[in-house]
Amino acid sequence: MSKMNKRMRSASYMQQYETMFQCPICQAAIQIKDLKSMVCKNQHTFDFTKQGYVNMTTHAIKTKYDKALFESRRKISDDHRFFYPVSELLAQKISQYMKDKNMTIVDMGCGEGSQLSDINDILTQVYHKQAVNIGVDLAKEGILTAAKYDDAPMWLVADLAYSPFSKQQFDVVLNILSPSNYEEFTRILKDDGFIMKVVPQHHYLQELRKAIFADTDKQTYSNKDTVERFKQSFGLVEKVDICYTVTLQQDALQALIQMTPLGWTITEQQMHEFLHEGMREITVDLAILIGRKRFVV
């Protein structure tokens, strides 16, 4: 028998869990056919790519989130451990709330996948827990980057509002610095599962914000509306704050600018001034909102 390529390995792995999926077009059940495609009973077909991911969108999506952004985010994450303390805390909380050693986790809006990969590694190595991990993002370049670096999770290009999952499939829904669709998150979350949403706080990337938005009301950030909306949609179990600084050299500062939508508005002059010092302490100030489903009695 010939050695399986990455596409076939991914299809073979996903075949073990095909009951978790449904067609994003007609909501019919999906099967893996010939280790090549995901096919529903109405013959809607989604092919595995040679990189091992599946594109489950129905049309091309235009987005500002490009290859440079995701590669920069991966560089910041892998080379400088920029978000690693957040991944450690998320893994700790997942282990705390999920007593079983086996679980299903989906990262909705996973981007380039670095945090899901880190969380999976920590759960396995530190907490000795196994998880079925799926990363979902609407940006194909993000999923392409994720699949290139780590083929352990399943990677899907899909719309967060019309996700390709059957109802009540996940013990944990992660949503890290990404837009949300709480109705869909509720649908795919198990009744005893947890949603963990990471949101920016007041001082998040304050050094970059100051460089771009000096003397404007955008220099600081408030997450008040985001937190309130979360509390309206889920029962808030816990809010965990995390704040630290990371020292970045000039090349990493360049990657920082490229990895965030804040970089879309920076001028050449602002960038020059921001990079001029050559090294900076950058603030990571985030909150983890941990919630459960609300039930109508």
Secondary structure, DSSP 8 states (H G I E B T S, - for coil): -----HHHHHHHHHHTTGGGBB-TTT--BEEEETTTEEEETT--EEEB-TTS-EE--SS----S--HHHHHHHHHHHHHH-TTHHHHHHHHHHHHHH--SSEEEEEEET-TTSHHHHHHHHHHHHTS--EEEEEEEES-HHHHHHHHHH--SSEEEE--TTS-SB-SS-EEEEEEESS---HHHHHHHEEEEEEEEEEEE-TTTTHHHHHHHHTTSGGGS---HHHHHHHHHHSEEEEEEEEEEEEEEEHHHHHHHHHHSGGGGS--HHHHHHHHHTSEEEEEEEEEEEEEE-----
